[in-house]
Amino acid sequence: MSGGARDGQGGQASLEWLAVVALVATVLGLGAALAQAGYVGRRVTREMARAICLVGAGDCARDREPCTVGSRTGAHAVAVDLGIVHLGEDGLALIEHRSDGTVAVTVQRGRAFGLQAAGGAGGEVHLGPLDVELGGELEASLVARRGGGRTWIVGSDAEAARLLDDLGAAPEPDVVSGDGAWLTSLGARLGAQALVTLDAAHGALTFDRRAGTRTDRRTGHRTIYVQASWAAGGKVGGVLDVATGRAGETYAVELDGAGRPVDLRVIAAGRFAGSRDLPGAAQPVAGLLAAGGSGQRLYEVTAHLDLTDPGNLAAARELLDAVARRRATARPSQALRRRIDERGTVEARVLEQRSSGDDKGARLVLGGVPVGGTAHVERRTQRLVAATSRGLDGQWLPRTDCV
């Protein structure tokens, strides 16, 4: 009798398993059909993919995070150069209005110290009737910056104004951050002059490495990030397939309160004059992002990968180790690119920016030592004009909750 019971239980388990497989196959088949049915169908397939993710206890709601729909920034920076020594201080106040009705207020401060030098050389060449003067100048600098920031999440503009008016009495911030950067610049200018100008060439190469941490005190989660950017055109590539421009990608890893990785974030941003400026990851929806505007336009593209998934975590392991060591030269693997393309979510946004500023400076030579100073004040506003996201189902949808 016991053997028959076991056989019956085994048969029941097999039938239950077959029922689950049939249900999944039906759901996936229905999802594929709905995906071709337009906006409503894509909404359904996205929620179906989210439901499957939730069953597996994954990190499933990154495409639901609130958008920043508008922001105002006031920033200042002062610098003093004493011979080859560079000293600087900067700060900003940022107010961000978010799509969930909250307002984020951020205050940052930073200080910089570095060395810079310049030198030149020249000569003359006489070739028969042709007299040529050669000249050149080389400039180099290495600056280290350290900074920190505090962010409060409040319910209105009035609360934000009161907080900024009396920071000394402000409550504990919701988010704290700290960052450091190495800013390296190497520039050269070469020239040749004859009876007429024969040629003139100049160029500059800069490399910035930034790394930092951000801790959300409400959740206990900590984010570590690293960014490297080059002031040189050409193909950048990376995870999001950045086309051209100065900035590379930023890699950020979010850890939960126990130190376990839960999310990998890859960010690319730059000027947006046309679809050719968008990273490859956003090219399928270039038409949805081509919103007009009278100000300067910028793009922001952010990809997320759920690191609670063991396969995703394995594919990202090398990059996670590089971020943990603050290595700006990190290079994502092909396996990671495929994982983000197949299993990640992507947010693509276009913003309209208006800015104004004021610069002042002076330079003297005292006792043979050059002394100079500069001051910069900037005011900047941004407005979200287009936003779309690719969900776990691989389908793109406009973020109607944001725009």
C-alpha positions as CSV (number, residue, x, y, z in Angstrom):
1,M,0.0,0.0,0.0
2,S,2.8,2.4,0.9
3,G,4.5,1.8,-2.5
4,G,1.2,2.6,-4.3
5,A,0.8,5.7,-2.2
6,R,4.3,6.8,-3.2
7,D,3.6,6.1,-6.8
8,G,0.4,8.1,-6.6
9,Q,2.3,11.1,-5.0
10,G,4.9,10.9,-7.7
11,G,2.3,10.9,-10.4
12,Q,0.6,13.9,-8.8
13,A,3.8,15.8,-8.5
14,S,4.6,15.1,-12.2
15,L,1.1,16.3,-13.2
16,E,1.6,19.5,-11.1
17,W,4.9,20.1,-12.7
18,L,3.5,19.6,-16.2
19,A,0.7,22.0,-15.3
20,V,3.2,24.7,-14.2
21,V,5.3,24.2,-17.4
22,A,2.1,24.5,-19.5
23,L,1.0,27.6,-17.6
24,V,4.4,29.3,-18.2
25,A,4.4,28.3,-21.8
26,T,0.9,29.8,-22.2
27,V,1.9,33.0,-20.4
28,L,5.0,33.4,-22.5
29,G,3.0,32.8,-25.7
30,L,0.4,35.2,-24.6
31,G,3.0,37.8,-23.7
32,A,4.7,37.5,-27.1
33,A,1.3,38.1,-28.8
34,L,0.4,41.0,-26.5
35,A,3.8,42.6,-27.2
36,Q,2.8,43.0,-30.8
37,A,-0.6,44.5,-29.9
38,G,0.7,48.0,-29.1
39,Y,0.9,50.1,-26.0
40,V,-1.7,48.3,-23.9
41,G,-0.2,44.9,-24.8
42,R,3.3,46.1,-23.8
43,R,1.9,47.3,-20.5
44,V,0.5,43.8,-19.8
45,T,3.7,42.0,-20.8
46,R,5.7,44.3,-18.5
47,E,3.6,43.6,-15.5
48,M,3.7,39.9,-16.3
49,A,7.5,40.0,-16.4
50,R,7.5,42.0,-13.1
51,A,5.3,39.4,-11.5
52,I,7.6,36.5,-12.5
53,C,10.5,38.6,-11.1
54,L,8.7,39.1,-7.8
55,V,8.0,35.4,-7.5
56,G,11.8,34.9,-7.6
57,A,12.3,37.6,-4.9
58,G,14.2,39.7,-7.4
59,D,14.9,43.4,-7.6
60,C,12.0,44.2,-9.8
61,A,10.9,47.9,-9.7
62,R,13.8,50.0,-11.0
63,D,11.7,51.1,-14.0
64,R,9.1,52.5,-11.4
65,E,11.5,54.8,-9.6
66,P,10.4,58.4,-9.6
67,C,11.8,60.7,-12.2
68,T,13.3,64.2,-11.6
69,V,10.9,66.3,-13.7
70,G,12.6,69.7,-13.0
71,S,15.6,71.1,-11.0
72,R,17.3,74.3,-10.0
73,T,21.0,74.6,-9.2
74,G,23.1,77.4,-7.8
75,A,26.8,76.7,-7.8
76,H,30.0,78.6,-7.1
77,A,33.8,77.9,-7.3
78,V,36.8,79.9,-6.3
79,A,40.5,79.1,-7.1
80,V,43.8,80.6,-6.3
81,D,47.1,79.8,-8.1
82,L,50.4,80.4,-6.3
83,G,53.2,79.6,-8.7
84,I,52.6,75.9,-9.5
85,V,50.3,75.4,-6.6
86,H,46.5,75.3,-7.2
87,L,43.9,75.7,-4.4
88,G,40.2,75.6,-4.9
89,E,36.8,75.4,-3.1
90,D,33.4,74.8,-4.6
91,G,29.8,74.3,-3.5
92,L,26.3,73.9,-4.8
93,A,22.6,73.8,-3.7
94,L,20.3,71.7,-5.8
95,I,16.5,71.4,-5.7
96,E,14.9,68.6,-7.6
97,H,11.1,68.1,-8.2
98,R,10.3,64.5,-8.6
99,S,7.3,62.7,-10.3
100,D,6.0,61.3,-7.0
101,G,5.4,64.8,-5.6
102,T,8.5,65.0,-3.3
103,V,11.3,67.5,-3.5
104,A,15.0,66.5,-3.0
105,V,17.3,69.2,-1.6
106,T,21.0,68.6,-1.9
107,V,23.9,70.6,-0.6
108,Q,27.5,69.8,-1.6
109,R,30.9,71.2,-0.6
110,G,34.4,70.4,-2.1
111,R,38.0,71.4,-1.9
112,A,40.8,70.9,-4.4
113,F,44.6,70.9,-4.3
114,G,47.0,70.4,-7.1
115,L,50.0,71.3,-9.1
116,Q,50.2,72.8,-12.6
117,A,53.1,73.9,-14.8
118,A,53.6,75.4,-18.2
119,G,56.7,75.8,-20.4
120,G,57.6,76.7,-23.9
121,A,60.3,76.4,-26.5
122,G,61.0,78.0,-29.9
123,G,63.6,78.4,-32.7
124,E,64.1,79.6,-36.2
125,V,64.8,77.7,-39.5
126,H,66.2,79.4,-42.5
127,L,65.7,77.6,-45.8
128,G,67.0,79.8,-48.6
129,P,64.4,82.5,-49.0
130,L,62.0,81.0,-46.5
131,D,62.4,82.0,-42.8
132,V,60.3,80.0,-40.4
133,E,59.8,80.6,-36.7
134,L,58.8,77.6,-34.6
135,G,57.1,77.9,-31.2
136,G,55.4,75.7,-28.7
137,E,53.9,75.5,-25.3
138,L,53.1,72.6,-23.0
139,E,50.7,72.8,-20.0
140,A,50.1,70.1,-17.5
141,S,48.1,69.9,-14.3
142,L,47.2,67.3,-11.6
143,V,44.4,68.2,-9.2
144,A,42.8,66.2,-6.4
145,R,39.4,67.1,-5.2
146,R,37.5,65.8,-2.1
147,G,33.9,66.6,-1.4
148,G,30.7,65.6,0.4
149,G,27.0,66.1,0.2
150,R,23.8,65.8,2.1
151,T,20.3,65.3,0.7
152,W,16.9,65.7,2.3
153,I,13.6,64.5,0.9
154,V,10.8,67.0,1.7
155,G,7.2,67.5,0.7
156,S,7.1,70.9,-0.9
157,D,9.0,73.9,-2.2
158,A,8.2,75.8,1.0
159,E,9.9,73.1,3.1
160,A,12.9,73.2,0.8
161,A,13.2,77.0,1.1
162,R,13.1,76.8,4.9
163,L,15.7,74.1,5.0
164,L,18.2,76.1,2.8
165,D,17.6,79.3,4.8
166,D,18.7,77.6,8.0
167,L,21.0,74.6,7.3
168,G,22.3,74.8,10.9
169,A,18.9,73.8,12.2
170,A,18.3,71.2,9.5
171,P,17.4,67.6,10.6
172,E,19.6,64.6,9.9
173,P,19.8,64.2,6.1
174,D,18.1,61.2,4.4
175,V,21.2,60.6,2.2
176,V,24.9,61.4,2.7
177,S,27.6,61.1,0.1
178,G,31.3,61.5,-0.2
179,D,33.5,61.6,-3.3
180,G,37.0,62.1,-4.6
181,A,38.4,62.9,-8.0
182,W,41.7,63.1,-9.8
183,L,41.6,65.7,-12.6
184,T,44.5,65.4,-15.0
185,S,45.1,67.7,-18.0
186,L,47.9,67.8,-20.6
187,G,47.8,70.4,-23.3
188,A,50.1,71.4,-26.1
189,R,50.1,74.3,-28.6
190,L,52.4,74.2,-31.6
191,G,52.9,76.8,-34.3
192,A,54.9,77.6,-37.3
193,Q,55.1,81.0,-39.0
194,A,56.8,82.2,-42.2
195,L,56.0,85.1,-44.5
196,V,52.5,83.7,-44.2
197,T,51.1,81.3,-41.6
198,L,52.0,77.8,-42.7
199,D,50.3,75.8,-40.0
200,A,49.0,76.0,-36.5
201,A,48.0,73.1,-34.3
202,H,46.9,72.8,-30.8
203,G,45.3,70.1,-28.7
204,A,44.5,69.1,-25.2
205,L,43.9,65.8,-23.5
206,T,42.2,65.6,-20.1
207,F,41.4,62.6,-18.0
208,D,39.1,62.7,-15.0
209,R,38.6,59.9,-12.5
210,R,35.8,60.2,-10.0
211,A,34.8,57.8,-7.3
212,G,32.6,58.0,-4.3
213,T,29.9,56.5,-2.0
214,R,26.3,57.4,-1.3
215,T,24.4,56.0,1.8
216,D,20.6,56.1,2.0
217,R,19.9,56.2,5.7
218,R,16.2,55.4,5.2
219,T,17.0,51.9,3.8
220,G,20.6,51.3,4.9
221,H,21.6,50.8,1.3
222,R,25.0,52.0,0.2
223,T,26.1,52.8,-3.4
224,I,29.7,52.7,-4.6
225,Y,30.4,54.4,-7.9
226,V,33.3,55.1,-10.3
227,Q,33.5,57.2,-13.4
228,A,36.2,57.9,-15.9
229,S,35.9,60.5,-18.7
230,W,38.2,61.6,-21.5
231,A,38.1,65.0,-23.2
232,A,38.7,63.4,-26.6
233,G,36.2,62.4,-29.2
234,G,35.8,59.0,-30.9
235,K,34.2,55.8,-30.0
236,V,33.8,55.2,-26.3
237,G,31.7,52.0,-26.3
238,G,31.1,50.4,-22.9
239,V,27.9,48.7,-21.8
240,L,25.6,51.3,-23.3
241,D,27.6,51.8,-26.5
242,V,28.2,55.5,-26.1
243,A,28.7,57.1,-29.5
244,T,31.0,60.2,-29.0
245,G,31.8,62.8,-26.5
246,R,33.8,63.6,-23.5
247,A,32.2,61.5,-20.8
248,G,32.5,57.8,-20.5
249,E,30.2,55.6,-18.4
250,T,29.6,55.6,-14.7
251,Y,29.4,52.2,-12.9
252,A,27.5,52.1,-9.6
253,V,26.9,49.1,-7.3
254,E,24.1,49.3,-4.7
255,L,24.6,47.1,-1.6
256,D,21.8,46.3,0.9
257,G,22.2,46.7,4.7
258,A,24.0,43.4,5.0
259,G,26.5,44.4,2.2
260,R,25.0,42.1,-0.5
261,P,24.9,43.6,-4.0
262,V,21.4,44.1,-5.3
263,D,21.7,46.4,-8.3
264,L,24.3,47.4,-10.9
265,R,23.7,50.8,-12.5
266,V,25.4,51.9,-15.7
267,I,24.9,55.6,-16.6
268,A,25.8,57.6,-19.7
269,A,25.0,61.3,-20.2
270,G,25.9,64.0,-22.7
271,R,24.6,66.7,-25.0
272,F,21.8,65.8,-27.3
273,A,21.7,67.6,-30.6
274,G,20.2,64.6,-32.6
275,S,19.7,60.9,-32.5
276,R,23.3,60.2,-33.5
277,D,24.4,61.5,-30.0
278,L,22.4,58.8,-28.2
279,P,24.1,55.7,-26.9
280,G,23.4,52.5,-28.9
281,A,21.2,51.2,-26.1
282,A,18.7,54.0,-26.7
283,Q,18.7,54.1,-30.5
284,P,15.5,51.9,-30.8
285,V,13.6,54.8,-29.2
286,A,15.4,57.8,-30.7
287,G,12.1,59.0,-32.1
288,L,10.4,59.0,-28.7
289,L,13.2,61.2,-27.3
290,A,13.3,63.7,-30.1
291,A,11.2,66.3,-28.1
292,G,11.7,69.9,-29.0
293,G,12.8,72.7,-26.7
294,S,14.3,76.1,-26.9
295,G,17.3,75.5,-24.5
296,Q,20.2,73.2,-24.7
297,R,19.2,69.5,-24.6
298,L,20.9,66.7,-22.7
299,Y,20.4,63.0,-22.6
300,E,20.6,60.6,-19.6
301,V,20.6,56.8,-20.1
302,T,20.6,54.5,-17.2
303,A,20.7,50.7,-17.3
304,H,19.9,48.5,-14.2
305,L,20.8,44.8,-13.7
306,D,19.3,42.8,-10.8
307,L,22.3,41.4,-8.9
308,T,20.1,39.2,-6.7
309,D,20.0,36.9,-9.8
310,P,23.0,34.5,-9.5
311,G,23.6,34.5,-13.2
312,N,23.6,38.3,-13.4
313,L,25.9,38.5,-10.4
314,A,28.4,36.1,-12.0
315,A,28.4,38.0,-15.2
316,A,29.1,41.3,-13.3
317,R,31.6,40.0,-10.8
318,E,34.8,41.3,-12.6
319,L,33.2,44.8,-12.9
320,L,32.0,44.7,-9.3
321,D,35.5,44.0,-8.1
322,A,36.9,46.9,-10.2
323,V,34.3,49.3,-8.7
324,A,35.1,48.1,-5.2
325,R,38.8,49.0,-5.8
326,R,37.7,52.3,-7.4
327,R,39.4,51.4,-10.7
328,A,38.3,53.8,-13.4
329,T,39.8,51.6,-16.1
330,A,37.1,48.9,-15.6
331,R,35.9,47.3,-18.8
332,P,32.6,45.4,-18.9
333,S,32.8,41.9,-20.4
334,Q,30.8,40.7,-23.4
335,A,28.8,38.4,-21.0
336,L,27.8,41.4,-18.9
337,R,26.7,43.3,-22.0
338,R,24.5,40.4,-23.1
339,R,23.0,40.1,-19.6
340,I,22.1,43.8,-19.5
341,D,20.7,43.6,-23.0
342,E,18.6,40.5,-22.3
343,R,17.7,40.9,-18.6
344,G,18.3,44.5,-17.6
345,T,16.0,47.5,-17.6
346,V,16.9,50.8,-19.3
347,E,15.7,54.4,-18.6
348,A,16.3,57.0,-21.3
349,R,15.5,60.7,-20.7
350,V,16.0,64.0,-22.5
351,L,16.2,67.3,-20.5
352,E,16.1,70.9,-21.6
353,Q,18.8,73.0,-19.8
354,R,19.2,76.8,-19.3
355,S,22.2,78.3,-17.6
356,S,23.8,81.6,-16.9
357,G,27.0,82.5,-15.1
358,D,29.6,85.0,-14.2
359,D,33.4,84.7,-14.2
360,K,36.0,86.9,-12.7
361,G,39.7,86.6,-12.5
362,A,43.0,88.3,-12.1
363,R,46.7,87.4,-12.5
364,L,49.8,89.1,-11.2
365,V,53.5,88.5,-11.0
366,L,54.9,89.1,-7.5
367,G,58.7,88.7,-7.0
368,G,58.8,86.6,-10.2
369,V,56.1,84.3,-8.9
370,P,52.8,84.2,-10.9
371,V,49.8,84.7,-8.6
372,G,46.2,84.4,-9.9
373,G,42.6,83.9,-8.8
374,T,39.3,83.1,-10.4
375,A,35.7,83.1,-9.2
376,H,32.8,81.4,-11.0
377,V,29.0,81.6,-10.2
378,E,26.5,79.6,-12.2
379,R,22.7,79.2,-12.1
380,R,21.1,76.3,-14.0
381,T,17.6,75.0,-14.5
382,Q,16.6,71.7,-16.1
383,R,13.2,70.4,-17.3
384,L,12.4,66.8,-18.3
385,V,10.9,66.9,-21.8
386,A,10.9,63.1,-22.7
387,A,11.3,59.9,-20.8
388,T,10.9,56.2,-21.8
389,S,11.9,52.9,-20.3
390,R,12.6,49.3,-21.3
391,G,11.2,46.8,-18.9
392,L,12.1,43.3,-17.9
393,D,10.1,42.1,-20.9
394,G,12.4,43.9,-23.3
395,Q,9.7,46.3,-24.5
396,W,10.0,50.1,-24.5
397,L,7.2,52.3,-23.1
398,P,6.9,56.1,-22.6
399,R,7.1,57.2,-18.9
400,T,3.7,58.9,-18.8
401,D,4.0,59.2,-15.1
402,C,7.0,61.5,-15.6
403,V,6.2,63.5,-18.6
